[in-house]
Amino acid sequence: MRSRSRIILITLALMLAPTFALAQSTYRCASQDGKKYYGSTIPPQCYGRPVEMINSQGLVIKRIDPEGDEKERAEKAANLAKKKDEDTVSKEETRRNRALLATYTSEKDVDDARRRALAENEQAVKDVEAKIEAIKKARAKYDKELEFYVDKKGKAKPPAKLAEDIKNSEIDMKAQEDLLAAKKKEVTVINAKYDEDKKRYAEVAKKGVRR
């Protein structure tokens, strides 16, 4: 019985030893000029400096590195920010994939949508070309009328209304020509869009979408 009690006391002593060692520990650091400071708590001179915790036997039992801790916190924050960005990208990709599957039910749907988009663009081109032809006819009429207002020196002096009509026709022509050029360029954009949609649809349909 006495032997058992002794074992229990030894076990308790071993368990309490680290706590006792910490209670008896001393903090130590060195300043920039090499001077050392000690204290039962971290000395003010040690703030922001690497600190060692030593026990009663003078052995180092713990090291505190403010720079290392700050670096670790910065790395942790950077990792959290990176993970947040990755999660945002992942969620956006999932949203886009779901929208893609909601828009198309097969690759044929993608091809049909492409044909409709190209047909609409072709009709828009024809409409703009028709407007350009109408502006040209109107301008030819204005030019013919302008001939009546050319003096002997060959200088035209049209009335205000005719001059305004000619100016507006030039503005309209420039706007329609720019629009026509833009509409013709849209063909490349449309084909690129549906090429990408078709490629993505094949990939997403194969692997599915995460819920």
Solvent accessible surface area in square Angstrom, and as a share of the most:
residue,aa,sasa,rsa
1,M,187,0.84
2,R,214,0.78
3,S,76,0.49
4,R,161,0.59
5,S,51,0.33
6,R,168,0.61
7,I,107,0.54
8,I,89,0.45
9,L,120,0.60
10,I,91,0.46
11,T,64,0.37
12,L,85,0.42
13,A,60,0.47
14,L,126,0.63
15,M,132,0.59
16,L,113,0.56
17,A,49,0.38
18,P,81,0.51
19,T,86,0.50
20,F,130,0.54
21,A,32,0.25
22,L,99,0.49
23,A,77,0.60
24,Q,90,0.40
25,S,11,0.07
26,T,40,0.23
27,Y,40,0.15
28,R,50,0.18
29,C,6,0.04
30,A,38,0.30
31,S,24,0.16
32,Q,167,0.74
33,D,122,0.63
34,G,48,0.47
35,K,118,0.50
36,K,115,0.49
37,Y,51,0.19
38,Y,118,0.45
39,G,22,0.21
40,S,93,0.60
41,T,99,0.58
42,I,56,0.29
43,P,12,0.08
44,P,95,0.60
45,Q,95,0.42
46,C,1,0.01
47,Y,149,0.57
48,G,56,0.54
49,R,69,0.25
50,P,74,0.47
51,V,4,0.02
52,E,47,0.21
53,M,14,0.06
54,I,15,0.08
55,N,23,0.12
56,S,82,0.53
57,Q,137,0.61
58,G,43,0.41
59,L,114,0.57
60,V,51,0.29
61,I,69,0.35
62,K,107,0.46
63,R,167,0.61
64,I,44,0.22
65,D,63,0.32
66,P,38,0.24
67,E,131,0.59
68,G,30,0.29
69,D,56,0.29
70,E,97,0.43
71,K,130,0.55
72,E,114,0.51
73,R,142,0.52
74,A,57,0.44
75,E,87,0.39
76,K,134,0.57
77,A,58,0.45
78,A,59,0.45
79,N,94,0.48
80,L,109,0.54
81,A,53,0.41
82,K,125,0.53
83,K,117,0.50
84,K,145,0.61
85,D,90,0.47
86,E,94,0.42
87,D,60,0.31
88,T,82,0.48
89,V,100,0.57
90,S,32,0.21
91,K,148,0.63
92,E,73,0.33
93,E,82,0.37
94,T,20,0.12
95,R,135,0.49
96,R,97,0.35
97,N,12,0.06
98,R,102,0.37
99,A,47,0.36
100,L,10,0.05
101,L,60,0.30
102,A,90,0.70
103,T,91,0.53
104,Y,11,0.04
105,T,114,0.66
106,S,43,0.28
107,E,73,0.33
108,K,134,0.57
109,D,42,0.22
110,V,0,0.00
111,D,38,0.20
112,D,31,0.16
113,A,11,0.09
114,R,40,0.14
115,R,139,0.51
116,R,143,0.52
117,A,20,0.16
118,L,49,0.25
119,A,57,0.44
120,E,124,0.55
121,N,8,0.04
122,E,97,0.44
123,Q,97,0.43
124,A,26,0.20
125,V,21,0.12
126,K,107,0.45
127,D,68,0.35
128,V,7,0.04
129,E,70,0.31
130,A,63,0.48
131,K,108,0.46
132,I,14,0.07
133,E,88,0.39
134,A,59,0.46
135,I,26,0.13
136,K,103,0.44
137,K,149,0.63
138,A,36,0.28
139,R,70,0.25
140,A,61,0.47
141,K,139,0.59
142,Y,46,0.17
143,D,57,0.30
144,K,142,0.60
145,E,69,0.31
146,L,40,0.20
147,E,121,0.54
148,F,165,0.69
149,Y,84,0.32
150,V,66,0.38
151,D,55,0.28
152,K,212,0.90
153,K,189,0.80
154,G,56,0.54
155,K,132,0.56
156,A,39,0.30
157,K,134,0.57
158,P,41,0.26
159,P,57,0.36
160,A,86,0.67
161,K,137,0.58
162,L,6,0.03
163,A,43,0.34
164,E,99,0.44
165,D,30,0.15
166,I,20,0.10
167,K,127,0.54
168,N,66,0.34
169,S,10,0.06
170,E,84,0.38
171,I,99,0.50
172,D,68,0.35
173,M,34,0.15
174,K,120,0.51
175,A,54,0.41
176,Q,33,0.15
177,E,81,0.36
178,D,75,0.39
179,L,72,0.36
180,L,28,0.14
181,A,50,0.39
182,A,47,0.36
183,K,48,0.20
184,K,109,0.46
185,K,146,0.62
186,E,65,0.29
187,V,60,0.34
188,T,100,0.58
189,V,99,0.57
190,I,24,0.12
191,N,48,0.25
192,A,58,0.45
193,K,101,0.43
194,Y,25,0.10
195,D,77,0.40
196,E,83,0.37
197,D,15,0.08
198,K,65,0.27
199,K,125,0.53
200,R,30,0.11
201,Y,21,0.08
202,A,41,0.32
203,E,87,0.39
204,V,5,0.03
205,A,56,0.43
206,K,181,0.77
207,K,144,0.61
208,G,35,0.34
209,V,26,0.15
210,R,162,0.59
211,R,239,0.87
